[in-house]
Amino acid sequence: MKKLCKCEKKAAPARSPGKVAAGILGKLALFGLGAFLVTFTIYMFNLENKLIYYVIRPFLNKHYDAQKRDRRIV
């Protein structure tokens, strides 16, 4: 058997397909759980409507109030 010097490293052992699939499924499950928790928090605290009320609506009011209107009743 040949001795390895300090600069040479052994190759990592190959992982079985089952372990690779389990790792991918585990990461996918964690991502799904995180996404669910984020959307659940948005729903429970009604954050989408608060965003519309405090951010988007004032921007739209400012935009439409600045428009010139030229409608006359004849």
PDB file of N, H, CA, C and O in Angstrom:
ATOM      1  N   MET A   1       0.835  -1.170   0.000  1.00  0.00           N
ATOM      2  CA  MET A   1       0.000   0.000   0.000  1.00  0.00           C
ATOM      3  C   MET A   1       0.887   1.243   0.000  1.00  0.00           C
ATOM      4  O   MET A   1       1.884   1.314   0.719  1.00  0.00           O
ATOM      5  N   LYS A   2       0.518   2.180  -0.787  1.00  0.00           N
ATOM      6  H   LYS A   2      -0.292   2.123  -1.371  1.00  0.00           H
ATOM      7  CA  LYS A   2       1.302   3.395  -0.964  1.00  0.00           C
ATOM      8  C   LYS A   2       0.939   4.410   0.121  1.00  0.00           C
ATOM      9  O   LYS A   2      -0.238   4.618   0.414  1.00  0.00           O
ATOM     10  N   LYS A   3       1.942   5.031   0.705  1.00  0.00           N
ATOM     11  H   LYS A   3       2.898   4.862   0.467  1.00  0.00           H
ATOM     12  CA  LYS A   3       1.707   6.050   1.725  1.00  0.00           C
ATOM     13  C   LYS A   3       1.426   7.377   1.037  1.00  0.00           C
ATOM     14  O   LYS A   3       2.022   7.698   0.009  1.00  0.00           O
ATOM     15  N   LEU A   4       0.505   8.145   1.621  1.00  0.00           N
ATOM     16  H   LEU A   4       0.021   7.884   2.456  1.00  0.00           H
ATOM     17  CA  LEU A   4       0.175   9.468   1.090  1.00  0.00           C
ATOM     18  C   LEU A   4       0.986  10.514   1.830  1.00  0.00           C
ATOM     19  O   LEU A   4       1.125  10.464   3.052  1.00  0.00           O
ATOM     20  N   CYS A   5       1.516  11.454   1.081  1.00  0.00           N
ATOM     21  H   CYS A   5       1.403  11.494   0.088  1.00  0.00           H
ATOM     22  CA  CYS A   5       2.197  12.545   1.752  1.00  0.00           C
ATOM     23  C   CYS A   5       1.150  13.547   2.261  1.00  0.00           C
ATOM     24  O   CYS A   5      -0.029  13.434   1.925  1.00  0.00           O
ATOM     25  N   LYS A   6       1.572  14.507   3.053  1.00  0.00           N
ATOM     26  H   LYS A   6       2.530  14.598   3.326  1.00  0.00           H
ATOM     27  CA  LYS A   6       0.631  15.442   3.672  1.00  0.00           C
ATOM     28  C   LYS A   6      -0.127  16.284   2.652  1.00  0.00           C
ATOM     29  O   LYS A   6      -1.244  16.719   2.932  1.00  0.00           O
ATOM     30  N   CYS A   7       0.444  16.522   1.492  1.00  0.00           N
ATOM     31  H   CYS A   7       1.351  16.169   1.264  1.00  0.00           H
ATOM     32  CA  CYS A   7      -0.195  17.382   0.505  1.00  0.00           C
ATOM     33  C   CYS A   7      -1.301  16.656  -0.264  1.00  0.00           C
ATOM     34  O   CYS A   7      -2.163  17.308  -0.852  1.00  0.00           O
ATOM     35  N   GLU A   8      -1.293  15.332  -0.270  1.00  0.00           N
ATOM     36  H   GLU A   8      -0.592  14.802   0.208  1.00  0.00           H
ATOM     37  CA  GLU A   8      -2.321  14.572  -0.972  1.00  0.00           C
ATOM     38  C   GLU A   8      -3.467  14.261  -0.018  1.00  0.00           C
ATOM     39  O   GLU A   8      -3.255  13.974   1.160  1.00  0.00           O
ATOM     40  N   LYS A   9      -4.662  14.321  -0.539  1.00  0.00           N
ATOM     41  H   LYS A   9      -4.835  14.554  -1.496  1.00  0.00           H
ATOM     42  CA  LYS A   9      -5.833  14.021   0.273  1.00  0.00           C
ATOM     43  C   LYS A   9      -6.561  12.844  -0.336  1.00  0.00           C
ATOM     44  O   LYS A   9      -6.516  12.615  -1.545  1.00  0.00           O
ATOM     45  N   LYS A  10      -7.230  12.108   0.522  1.00  0.00           N
ATOM     46  H   LYS A  10      -7.266  12.294   1.504  1.00  0.00           H
ATOM     47  CA  LYS A  10      -8.039  10.999   0.036  1.00  0.00           C
ATOM     48  C   LYS A  10      -9.308  11.542  -0.592  1.00  0.00           C
ATOM     49  O   LYS A  10      -9.822  12.583  -0.183  1.00  0.00           O
ATOM     50  N   ALA A  11      -9.808  10.828  -1.586  1.00  0.00           N
ATOM     51  H   ALA A  11      -9.391   9.982  -1.918  1.00  0.00           H
ATOM     52  CA  ALA A  11     -11.063  11.230  -2.212  1.00  0.00           C
ATOM     53  C   ALA A  11     -12.214  10.941  -1.256  1.00  0.00           C
ATOM     54  O   ALA A  11     -12.200   9.948  -0.529  1.00  0.00           O
ATOM     55  N   ALA A  12     -13.194  11.810  -1.268  1.00  0.00           N
ATOM     56  H   ALA A  12     -13.205  12.617  -1.858  1.00  0.00           H
ATOM     57  CA  ALA A  12     -14.360  11.618  -0.398  1.00  0.00           C
ATOM     58  C   ALA A  12     -15.140  10.410  -0.887  1.00  0.00           C
ATOM     59  O   ALA A  12     -15.270  10.210  -2.094  1.00  0.00           O
ATOM     60  N   PRO A  13     -15.664   9.600   0.029  1.00  0.00           N
ATOM     61  CA  PRO A  13     -16.438   8.442  -0.397  1.00  0.00           C
ATOM     62  C   PRO A  13     -17.739   8.872  -1.078  1.00  0.00           C
ATOM     63  O   PRO A  13     -18.336   9.885  -0.711  1.00  0.00           O
ATOM     64  N   ALA A  14     -18.164   8.104  -2.057  1.00  0.00           N
ATOM     65  H   ALA A  14     -17.680   7.281  -2.355  1.00  0.00           H
ATOM     66  CA  ALA A  14     -19.382   8.426  -2.802  1.00  0.00           C
ATOM     67  C   ALA A  14     -20.590   8.237  -1.903  1.00  0.00           C
ATOM     68  O   ALA A  14     -20.662   7.272  -1.141  1.00  0.00           O
ATOM     69  N   ARG A  15     -21.536   9.158  -1.992  1.00  0.00           N
ATOM     70  H   ARG A  15     -21.477   9.942  -2.611  1.00  0.00           H
ATOM     71  CA  ARG A  15     -22.764   9.057  -1.199  1.00  0.00           C
ATOM     72  C   ARG A  15     -23.787   8.242  -1.968  1.00  0.00           C
ATOM     73  O   ARG A  15     -23.841   8.290  -3.197  1.00  0.00           O
ATOM     74  N   SER A  16     -24.588   7.502  -1.244  1.00  0.00           N
ATOM     75  H   SER A  16     -24.545   7.462  -0.246  1.00  0.00           H
ATOM     76  CA  SER A  16     -25.596   6.681  -1.902  1.00  0.00           C
ATOM     77  C   SER A  16     -26.732   7.579  -2.411  1.00  0.00           C
ATOM     78  O   SER A  16     -26.963   8.653  -1.855  1.00  0.00           O
ATOM     79  N   PRO A  17     -27.439   7.150  -3.457  1.00  0.00           N
ATOM     80  CA  PRO A  17     -28.538   7.967  -4.005  1.00  0.00           C
ATOM     81  C   PRO A  17     -29.638   8.238  -2.975  1.00  0.00           C
ATOM     82  O   PRO A  17     -30.291   9.280  -3.020  1.00  0.00           O
ATOM     83  N   GLY A  18     -29.837   7.308  -2.058  1.00  0.00           N
ATOM     84  H   GLY A  18     -29.306   6.461  -2.021  1.00  0.00           H
ATOM     85  CA  GLY A  18     -30.858   7.518  -1.031  1.00  0.00           C
ATOM     86  C   GLY A  18     -30.514   8.664  -0.098  1.00  0.00           C
ATOM     87  O   GLY A  18     -31.391   9.430   0.302  1.00  0.00           O
ATOM     88  N   LYS A  19     -29.230   8.785   0.253  1.00  0.00           N
ATOM     89  H   LYS A  19     -28.518   8.162  -0.072  1.00  0.00           H
ATOM     90  CA  LYS A  19     -28.807   9.878   1.124  1.00  0.00           C
ATOM     91  C   LYS A  19     -28.897  11.217   0.398  1.00  0.00           C
ATOM     92  O   LYS A  19     -29.258  12.230   0.997  1.00  0.00           O
ATOM     93  N   VAL A  20     -28.571  11.219  -0.880  1.00  0.00           N
ATOM     94  H   VAL A  20     -28.277  10.396  -1.366  1.00  0.00           H
ATOM     95  CA  VAL A  20     -28.663  12.450  -1.663  1.00  0.00           C
ATOM     96  C   VAL A  20     -30.118  12.894  -1.755  1.00  0.00           C
ATOM     97  O   VAL A  20     -30.422  14.071  -1.563  1.00  0.00           O
ATOM     98  N   ALA A  21     -31.022  11.953  -2.049  1.00  0.00           N
ATOM     99  H   ALA A  21     -30.775  10.997  -2.205  1.00  0.00           H
ATOM    100  CA  ALA A  21     -32.452  12.279  -2.157  1.00  0.00           C
ATOM    101  C   ALA A  21     -32.995  12.751  -0.814  1.00  0.00           C
ATOM    102  O   ALA A  21     -33.794  13.686  -0.769  1.00  0.00           O
ATOM    103  N   ALA A  22     -32.573  12.117   0.284  1.00  0.00           N
ATOM    104  H   ALA A  22     -31.924  11.357   0.247  1.00  0.00           H
ATOM    105  CA  ALA A  22     -33.038  12.522   1.610  1.00  0.00           C
ATOM    106  C   ALA A  22     -32.558  13.934   1.943  1.00  0.00           C
ATOM    107  O   ALA A  22     -33.292  14.721   2.541  1.00  0.00           O
ATOM    108  N   GLY A  23     -31.344  14.245   1.557  1.00  0.00           N
ATOM    109  H   GLY A  23     -30.748  13.606   1.071  1.00  0.00           H
ATOM    110  CA  GLY A  23     -30.823  15.594   1.797  1.00  0.00           C
ATOM    111  C   GLY A  23     -31.595  16.647   1.025  1.00  0.00           C
ATOM    112  O   GLY A  23     -31.920  17.709   1.555  1.00  0.00           O
ATOM    113  N   ILE A  24     -31.887  16.343  -0.241  1.00  0.00           N
ATOM    114  H   ILE A  24     -31.623  15.480  -0.672  1.00  0.00           H
ATOM    115  CA  ILE A  24     -32.646  17.282  -1.070  1.00  0.00           C
ATOM    116  C   ILE A  24     -34.057  17.454  -0.519  1.00  0.00           C
ATOM    117  O   ILE A  24     -34.550  18.578  -0.423  1.00  0.00           O
ATOM    118  N   LEU A  25     -34.713  16.351  -0.157  1.00  0.00           N
ATOM    119  H   LEU A  25     -34.313  15.437  -0.235  1.00  0.00           H
ATOM    120  CA  LEU A  25     -36.071  16.429   0.385  1.00  0.00           C
ATOM    121  C   LEU A  25     -36.096  17.167   1.716  1.00  0.00           C
ATOM    122  O   LEU A  25     -37.038  17.907   1.999  1.00  0.00           O
ATOM    123  N   GLY A  26     -35.071  16.971   2.530  1.00  0.00           N
ATOM    124  H   GLY A  26     -34.306  16.369   2.300  1.00  0.00           H
ATOM    125  CA  GLY A  26     -34.993  17.678   3.800  1.00  0.00           C
ATOM    126  C   GLY A  26     -34.874  19.179   3.609  1.00  0.00           C
ATOM    127  O   GLY A  26     -35.552  19.954   4.284  1.00  0.00           O
ATOM    128  N   LYS A  27     -34.011  19.587   2.687  1.00  0.00           N
ATOM    129  H   LYS A  27     -33.461  18.957   2.139  1.00  0.00           H
ATOM    130  CA  LYS A  27     -33.857  21.012   2.404  1.00  0.00           C
ATOM    131  C   LYS A  27     -35.129  21.593   1.801  1.00  0.00           C
ATOM    132  O   LYS A  27     -35.511  22.720   2.114  1.00  0.00           O
ATOM    133  N   LEU A  28     -35.782  20.823   0.938  1.00  0.00           N
ATOM    134  H   LEU A  28     -35.472  19.907   0.684  1.00  0.00           H
ATOM    135  CA  LEU A  28     -37.035  21.279   0.338  1.00  0.00           C
ATOM    136  C   LEU A  28     -38.129  21.428   1.401  1.00  0.00           C
ATOM    137  O   LEU A  28     -38.919  22.370   1.352  1.00  0.00           O
ATOM    138  N   ALA A  29     -38.172  20.503   2.356  1.00  0.00           N
ATOM    139  H   ALA A  29     -37.530  19.738   2.397  1.00  0.00           H
ATOM    140  CA  ALA A  29     -39.158  20.582   3.437  1.00  0.00           C
ATOM    141  C   ALA A  29     -38.887  21.798   4.321  1.00  0.00           C
ATOM    142  O   ALA A  29     -39.827  22.481   4.727  1.00  0.00           O
ATOM    143  N   LEU A  30     -37.625  22.080   4.626  1.00  0.00           N
ATOM    144  H   LEU A  30     -36.861  21.525   4.296  1.00  0.00           H
ATOM    145  CA  LEU A  30     -37.297  23.267   5.420  1.00  0.00           C
ATOM    146  C   LEU A  30     -37.669  24.550   4.687  1.00  0.00           C
ATOM    147  O   LEU A  30     -38.180  25.491   5.294  1.00  0.00           O
ATOM    148  N   PHE A  31     -37.415  24.588   3.399  1.00  0.00           N
ATOM    149  H   PHE A  31     -37.000  23.823   2.905  1.00  0.00           H
ATOM    150  CA  PHE A  31     -37.781  25.758   2.600  1.00  0.00           C
ATOM    151  C   PHE A  31     -39.296  25.934   2.583  1.00  0.00           C
ATOM    152  O   PHE A  31     -39.793  27.049   2.734  1.00  0.00           O
ATOM    153  N   GLY A  32     -40.030  24.838   2.401  1.00  0.00           N
ATOM    154  H   GLY A  32     -39.625  23.931   2.278  1.00  0.00           H
ATOM    155  CA  GLY A  32     -41.494  24.911   2.394  1.00  0.00           C
ATOM    156  C   GLY A  32     -42.034  25.373   3.736  1.00  0.00           C
ATOM    157  O   GLY A  32     -42.965  26.177   3.782  1.00  0.00           O
ATOM    158  N   LEU A  33     -41.467  24.879   4.829  1.00  0.00           N
ATOM    159  H   LEU A  33     -40.711  24.225   4.792  1.00  0.00           H
ATOM    160  CA  LEU A  33     -41.902  25.297   6.161  1.00  0.00           C
ATOM    161  C   LEU A  33     -41.623  26.784   6.372  1.00  0.00           C
ATOM    162  O   LEU A  33     -42.463  27.500   6.917  1.00  0.00           O
ATOM    163  N   GLY A  34     -40.471  27.244   5.953  1.00  0.00           N
ATOM    164  H   GLY A  34     -39.788  26.662   5.510  1.00  0.00           H
ATOM    165  CA  GLY A  34     -40.141  28.666   6.081  1.00  0.00           C
ATOM    166  C   GLY A  34     -41.076  29.546   5.270  1.00  0.00           C
ATOM    167  O   GLY A  34     -41.529  30.587   5.745  1.00  0.00           O
ATOM    168  N   ALA A  35     -41.364  29.123   4.040  1.00  0.00           N
ATOM    169  H   ALA A  35     -40.995  28.278   3.654  1.00  0.00           H
ATOM    170  CA  ALA A  35     -42.280  29.891   3.189  1.00  0.00           C
ATOM    171  C   ALA A  35     -43.675  29.926   3.809  1.00  0.00           C
ATOM    172  O   ALA A  35     -44.339  30.962   3.789  1.00  0.00           O
ATOM    173  N   PHE A  36     -44.115  28.800   4.356  1.00  0.00           N
ATOM    174  H   PHE A  36     -43.575  27.958   4.372  1.00  0.00           H
ATOM    175  CA  PHE A  36     -45.432  28.756   5.006  1.00  0.00           C
ATOM    176  C   PHE A  36     -45.478  29.694   6.202  1.00  0.00           C
ATOM    177  O   PHE A  36     -46.455  30.422   6.380  1.00  0.00           O
ATOM    178  N   LEU A  37     -44.430  29.687   7.029  1.00  0.00           N
ATOM    179  H   LEU A  37     -43.637  29.096   6.885  1.00  0.00           H
ATOM    180  CA  LEU A  37     -44.414  30.553   8.204  1.00  0.00           C
ATOM    181  C   LEU A  37     -44.433  32.032   7.819  1.00  0.00           C
ATOM    182  O   LEU A  37     -45.084  32.840   8.483  1.00  0.00           O
ATOM    183  N   VAL A  38     -43.729  32.383   6.762  1.00  0.00           N
ATOM    184  H   VAL A  38     -43.200  31.727   6.223  1.00  0.00           H
ATOM    185  CA  VAL A  38     -43.727  33.776   6.309  1.00  0.00           C
ATOM    186  C   VAL A  38     -45.118  34.179   5.820  1.00  0.00           C
ATOM    187  O   VAL A  38     -45.625  35.231   6.209  1.00  0.00           O
ATOM    188  N   THR A  39     -45.738  33.361   4.976  1.00  0.00           N
ATOM    189  H   THR A  39     -45.326  32.506   4.660  1.00  0.00           H
ATOM    190  CA  THR A  39     -47.060  33.713   4.459  1.00  0.00           C
ATOM    191  C   THR A  39     -48.115  33.683   5.560  1.00  0.00           C
ATOM    192  O   THR A  39     -49.049  34.484   5.534  1.00  0.00           O
ATOM    193  N   PHE A  40     -47.984  32.773   6.529  1.00  0.00           N
ATOM    194  H   PHE A  40     -47.225  32.123   6.550  1.00  0.00           H
ATOM    195  CA  PHE A  40     -48.924  32.715   7.643  1.00  0.00           C
ATOM    196  C   PHE A  40     -48.822  33.975   8.496  1.00  0.00           C
ATOM    197  O   PHE A  40     -49.840  34.507   8.941  1.00  0.00           O
ATOM    198  N   THR A  41     -47.605  34.454   8.727  1.00  0.00           N
ATOM    199  H   THR A  41     -46.778  34.023   8.366  1.00  0.00           H
ATOM    200  CA  THR A  41     -47.405  35.679   9.497  1.00  0.00           C
ATOM    201  C   THR A  41     -48.004  36.879   8.765  1.00  0.00           C
ATOM    202  O   THR A  41     -48.641  37.729   9.388  1.00  0.00           O
ATOM    203  N   ILE A  42     -47.806  36.953   7.463  1.00  0.00           N
ATOM    204  H   ILE A  42     -47.289  36.263   6.957  1.00  0.00           H
ATOM    205  CA  ILE A  42     -48.396  38.039   6.667  1.00  0.00           C
ATOM    206  C   ILE A  42     -49.912  38.003   6.783  1.00  0.00           C
ATOM    207  O   ILE A  42     -50.544  39.049   6.927  1.00  0.00           O
ATOM    208  N   TYR A  43     -50.509  36.808   6.724  1.00  0.00           N
ATOM    209  H   TYR A  43     -49.996  35.958   6.607  1.00  0.00           H
ATOM    210  CA  TYR A  43     -51.958  36.660   6.813  1.00  0.00           C
ATOM    211  C   TYR A  43     -52.479  37.026   8.199  1.00  0.00           C
ATOM    212  O   TYR A  43     -53.461  37.760   8.313  1.00  0.00           O
ATOM    213  N   MET A  44     -51.836  36.526   9.252  1.00  0.00           N
ATOM    214  H   MET A  44     -51.038  35.930   9.159  1.00  0.00           H
ATOM    215  CA  MET A  44     -52.341  36.737  10.612  1.00  0.00           C
ATOM    216  C   MET A  44     -52.275  38.200  11.047  1.00  0.00           C
ATOM    217  O   MET A  44     -53.163  38.671  11.757  1.00  0.00           O
ATOM    218  N   PHE A  45     -51.255  38.908  10.640  1.00  0.00           N
ATOM    219  H   PHE A  45     -50.534  38.524  10.063  1.00  0.00           H
ATOM    220  CA  PHE A  45     -51.117  40.305  11.034  1.00  0.00           C
ATOM    221  C   PHE A  45     -51.661  41.266   9.976  1.00  0.00           C
ATOM    222  O   PHE A  45     -51.504  42.480  10.112  1.00  0.00           O
ATOM    223  N   ASN A  46     -52.291  40.748   8.934  1.00  0.00           N
ATOM    224  H   ASN A  46     -52.419  39.762   8.823  1.00  0.00           H
ATOM    225  CA  ASN A  46     -52.934  41.550   7.893  1.00  0.00           C
ATOM    226  C   ASN A  46     -51.930  42.538   7.274  1.00  0.00           C
ATOM    227  O   ASN A  46     -52.265  43.694   7.012  1.00  0.00           O
ATOM    228  N   LEU A  47     -50.723  42.074   7.051  1.00  0.00           N
ATOM    229  H   LEU A  47     -50.451  41.135   7.264  1.00  0.00           H
ATOM    230  CA  LEU A  47     -49.642  42.958   6.609  1.00  0.00           C
ATOM    231  C   LEU A  47     -49.823  43.459   5.181  1.00  0.00           C
ATOM    232  O   LEU A  47     -49.366  44.552   4.849  1.00  0.00           O
ATOM    233  N   GLU A  48     -50.488  42.667   4.325  1.00  0.00           N
ATOM    234  H   GLU A  48     -50.860  41.778   4.595  1.00  0.00           H
ATOM    235  CA  GLU A  48     -50.656  43.120   2.941  1.00  0.00           C
ATOM    236  C   GLU A  48     -51.568  44.339   2.880  1.00  0.00           C
ATOM    237  O   GLU A  48     -51.321  45.252   2.093  1.00  0.00           O
ATOM    238  N   ASN A  49     -52.626  44.367   3.705  1.00  0.00           N
ATOM    239  H   ASN A  49     -52.827  43.625   4.345  1.00  0.00           H
ATOM    240  CA  ASN A  49     -53.516  45.533   3.711  1.00  0.00           C
ATOM    241  C   ASN A  49     -52.858  46.736   4.368  1.00  0.00           C
ATOM    242  O   ASN A  49     -53.105  47.873   3.965  1.00  0.00           O
ATOM    243  N   LYS A  50     -52.027  46.501   5.372  1.00  0.00           N
ATOM    244  H   LYS A  50     -51.827  45.578   5.700  1.00  0.00           H
ATOM    245  CA  LYS A  50     -51.303  47.607   6.002  1.00  0.00           C
ATOM    246  C   LYS A  50     -50.306  48.208   5.029  1.00  0.00           C
ATOM    247  O   LYS A  50     -50.116  49.424   5.011  1.00  0.00           O
ATOM    248  N   LEU A  51     -49.666  47.374   4.220  1.00  0.00           N
ATOM    249  H   LEU A  51     -49.820  46.386   4.235  1.00  0.00           H
ATOM    250  CA  LEU A  51     -48.749  47.877   3.197  1.00  0.00           C
ATOM    251  C   LEU A  51     -49.493  48.751   2.193  1.00  0.00           C
ATOM    252  O   LEU A  51     -49.017  49.826   1.827  1.00  0.00           O
ATOM    253  N   ILE A  52     -50.653  48.292   1.752  1.00  0.00           N
ATOM    254  H   ILE A  52     -51.039  47.419   2.049  1.00  0.00           H
ATOM    255  CA  ILE A  52     -51.441  49.066   0.797  1.00  0.00           C
ATOM    256  C   ILE A  52     -51.877  50.389   1.407  1.00  0.00           C
ATOM    257  O   ILE A  52     -51.791  51.430   0.756  1.00  0.00           O
ATOM    258  N   TYR A  53     -52.352  50.360   2.673  1.00  0.00           N
ATOM    259  H   TYR A  53     -52.422  49.514   3.202  1.00  0.00           H
ATOM    260  CA  TYR A  53     -52.892  51.552   3.308  1.00  0.00           C
ATOM    261  C   TYR A  53     -51.813  52.592   3.607  1.00  0.00           C
ATOM    262  O   TYR A  53     -52.028  53.783   3.384  1.00  0.00           O
ATOM    263  N   TYR A  54     -50.654  52.155   4.110  1.00  0.00           N
ATOM    264  H   TYR A  54     -50.480  51.187   4.291  1.00  0.00           H
ATOM    265  CA  TYR A  54     -49.636  53.105   4.550  1.00  0.00           C
ATOM    266  C   TYR A  54     -48.588  53.450   3.498  1.00  0.00           C
ATOM    267  O   TYR A  54     -47.914  54.471   3.631  1.00  0.00           O
ATOM    268  N   VAL A  55     -48.430  52.642   2.466  1.00  0.00           N
ATOM    269  H   VAL A  55     -48.978  51.813   2.357  1.00  0.00           H
ATOM    270  CA  VAL A  55     -47.364  52.891   1.489  1.00  0.00           C
ATOM    271  C   VAL A  55     -47.933  53.183   0.103  1.00  0.00           C
ATOM    272  O   VAL A  55     -47.630  54.219  -0.488  1.00  0.00           O
ATOM    273  N   ILE A  56     -48.744  52.284  -0.410  1.00  0.00           N
ATOM    274  H   ILE A  56     -48.989  51.442   0.070  1.00  0.00           H
ATOM    275  CA  ILE A  56     -49.180  52.400  -1.799  1.00  0.00           C
ATOM    276  C   ILE A  56     -50.250  53.474  -1.973  1.00  0.00           C
ATOM    277  O   ILE A  56     -50.194  54.264  -2.915  1.00  0.00           O
ATOM    278  N   ARG A  57     -51.235  53.503  -1.054  1.00  0.00           N
ATOM    279  H   ARG A  57     -51.280  52.861  -0.289  1.00  0.00           H
ATOM    280  CA  ARG A  57     -52.329  54.470  -1.182  1.00  0.00           C
ATOM    281  C   ARG A  57     -51.842  55.918  -1.143  1.00  0.00           C
ATOM    282  O   ARG A  57     -52.264  56.703  -1.991  1.00  0.00           O
ATOM    283  N   PRO A  58     -50.972  56.319  -0.199  1.00  0.00           N
ATOM    284  CA  PRO A  58     -50.476  57.708  -0.245  1.00  0.00           C
ATOM    285  C   PRO A  58     -49.726  58.038  -1.533  1.00  0.00           C
ATOM    286  O   PRO A  58     -49.825  59.150  -2.051  1.00  0.00           O
ATOM    287  N   PHE A  59     -48.986  57.076  -2.038  1.00  0.00           N
ATOM    288  H   PHE A  59     -48.905  56.172  -1.618  1.00  0.00           H
ATOM    289  CA  PHE A  59     -48.286  57.299  -3.309  1.00  0.00           C
ATOM    290  C   PHE A  59     -49.291  57.521  -4.440  1.00  0.00           C
ATOM    291  O   PHE A  59     -49.116  58.430  -5.251  1.00  0.00           O
ATOM    292  N   LEU A  60     -50.331  56.706  -4.499  1.00  0.00           N
ATOM    293  H   LEU A  60     -50.472  55.968  -3.839  1.00  0.00           H
ATOM    294  CA  LEU A  60     -51.336  56.860  -5.553  1.00  0.00           C
ATOM    295  C   LEU A  60     -52.125  58.154  -5.382  1.00  0.00           C
ATOM    296  O   LEU A  60     -52.427  58.820  -6.372  1.00  0.00           O
ATOM    297  N   ASN A  61     -52.469  58.526  -4.140  1.00  0.00           N
ATOM    298  H   ASN A  61     -52.224  57.985  -3.336  1.00  0.00           H
ATOM    299  CA  ASN A  61     -53.181  59.790  -3.908  1.00  0.00           C
ATOM    300  C   ASN A  61     -52.353  60.973  -4.385  1.00  0.00           C
ATOM    301  O   ASN A  61     -52.871  61.880  -5.034  1.00  0.00           O
ATOM    302  N   LYS A  62     -51.069  60.961  -4.063  1.00  0.00           N
ATOM    303  H   LYS A  62     -50.648  60.223  -3.535  1.00  0.00           H
ATOM    304  CA  LYS A  62     -50.191  62.045  -4.496  1.00  0.00           C
ATOM    305  C   LYS A  62     -50.115  62.091  -6.022  1.00  0.00           C
ATOM    306  O   LYS A  62     -50.135  63.169  -6.618  1.00  0.00           O
ATOM    307  N   HIS A  63     -50.029  60.937  -6.639  1.00  0.00           N
ATOM    308  H   HIS A  63     -50.012  60.062  -6.155  1.00  0.00           H
ATOM    309  CA  HIS A  63     -49.928  60.871  -8.094  1.00  0.00           C
ATOM    310  C   HIS A  63     -51.197  61.396  -8.763  1.00  0.00           C
ATOM    311  O   HIS A  63     -51.119  62.222  -9.672  1.00  0.00           O
ATOM    312  N   TYR A  64     -52.368  60.925  -8.321  1.00  0.00           N
ATOM    313  H   TYR A  64     -52.432  60.254  -7.582  1.00  0.00           H
ATOM    314  CA  TYR A  64     -53.612  61.322  -8.974  1.00  0.00           C
ATOM    315  C   TYR A  64     -54.045  62.731  -8.596  1.00  0.00           C
ATOM    316  O   TYR A  64     -54.725  63.388  -9.385  1.00  0.00           O
ATOM    317  N   ASP A  65     -53.676  63.216  -7.421  1.00  0.00           N
ATOM    318  H   ASP A  65     -53.123  62.683  -6.780  1.00  0.00           H
ATOM    319  CA  ASP A  65     -54.005  64.595  -7.059  1.00  0.00           C
ATOM    320  C   ASP A  65     -53.186  65.596  -7.864  1.00  0.00           C
ATOM    321  O   ASP A  65     -53.606  66.741  -8.031  1.00  0.00           O
ATOM    322  N   ALA A  66     -52.046  65.192  -8.356  1.00  0.00           N
ATOM    323  H   ALA A  66     -51.704  64.262  -8.220  1.00  0.00           H
ATOM    324  CA  ALA A  66     -51.189  66.095  -9.125  1.00  0.00           C
ATOM    325  C   ALA A  66     -51.608  66.189 -10.598  1.00  0.00           C
ATOM    326  O   ALA A  66     -51.100  67.042 -11.326  1.00  0.00           O
ATOM    327  N   GLN A  67     -52.510  65.341 -11.037  1.00  0.00           N
ATOM    328  H   GLN A  67     -52.923  64.649 -10.446  1.00  0.00           H
ATOM    329  CA  GLN A  67     -52.910  65.365 -12.443  1.00  0.00           C
ATOM    330  C   GLN A  67     -53.841  66.544 -12.712  1.00  0.00           C
ATOM    331  O   GLN A  67     -54.663  66.910 -11.873  1.00  0.00           O
ATOM    332  N   LYS A  68     -53.696  67.121 -13.883  1.00  0.00           N
ATOM    333  H   LYS A  68     -53.028  66.824 -14.565  1.00  0.00           H
ATOM    334  CA  LYS A  68     -54.594  68.191 -14.306  1.00  0.00           C
ATOM    335  C   LYS A  68     -55.878  67.565 -14.833  1.00  0.00           C
ATOM    336  O   LYS A  68     -55.864  66.565 -15.550  1.00  0.00           O
ATOM    337  N   ARG A  69     -56.974  68.183 -14.455  1.00  0.00           N
ATOM    338  H   ARG A  69     -56.985  68.996 -13.872  1.00  0.00           H
ATOM    339  CA  ARG A  69     -58.268  67.709 -14.941  1.00  0.00           C
ATOM    340  C   ARG A  69     -58.891  68.803 -15.790  1.00  0.00           C
ATOM    341  O   ARG A  69     -58.956  69.968 -15.397  1.00  0.00           O
ATOM    342  N   ASP A  70     -59.333  68.405 -16.937  1.00  0.00           N
ATOM    343  H   ASP A  70     -59.280  67.459 -17.257  1.00  0.00           H
ATOM    344  CA  ASP A  70     -59.954  69.376 -17.849  1.00  0.00           C
ATOM    345  C   ASP A  70     -61.287  68.815 -18.301  1.00  0.00           C
ATOM    346  O   ASP A  70     -61.497  68.570 -19.489  1.00  0.00           O
ATOM    347  N   ARG A  71     -62.179  68.614 -17.359  1.00  0.00           N
ATOM    348  H   ARG A  71     -62.009  68.813 -16.394  1.00  0.00           H
ATOM    349  CA  ARG A  71     -63.518  68.123 -17.689  1.00  0.00           C
ATOM    350  C   ARG A  71     -64.514  69.211 -17.314  1.00  0.00           C
ATOM    351  O   ARG A  71     -64.593  69.642 -16.164  1.00  0.00           O
ATOM    352  N   ARG A  72     -65.247  69.627 -18.288  1.00  0.00           N
ATOM    353  H   ARG A  72     -65.183  69.277 -19.222  1.00  0.00           H
ATOM    354  CA  ARG A  72     -66.232  70.684 -18.036  1.00  0.00           C
ATOM    355  C   ARG A  72     -67.623  70.147 -18.372  1.00  0.00           C
ATOM    356  O   ARG A  72     -67.815  69.393 -19.325  1.00  0.00           O
ATOM    357  N   ILE A  73     -68.554  70.556 -17.573  1.00  0.00           N
ATOM    358  H   ILE A  73     -68.398  71.169 -16.798  1.00  0.00           H
ATOM    359  CA  ILE A  73     -69.938  70.178 -17.853  1.00  0.00           C
ATOM    360  C   ILE A  73     -70.512  71.268 -18.751  1.00  0.00           C
ATOM    361  O   ILE A  73     -70.467  72.451 -18.413  1.00  0.00           O
ATOM    362  N   VAL A  74     -71.040  70.869 -19.872  1.00  0.00           N
ATOM    363  H   VAL A  74     -71.077  69.908 -20.147  1.00  0.00           H
ATOM    364  CA  VAL A  74     -71.545  71.849 -20.841  1.00  0.00           C
ATOM    365  C   VAL A  74     -73.032  71.994 -20.727  1.00  0.00           C
ATOM    366  O   VAL A  74     -73.634  72.775 -21.463  1.00  0.00           O
TER     367      VAL A  74
END
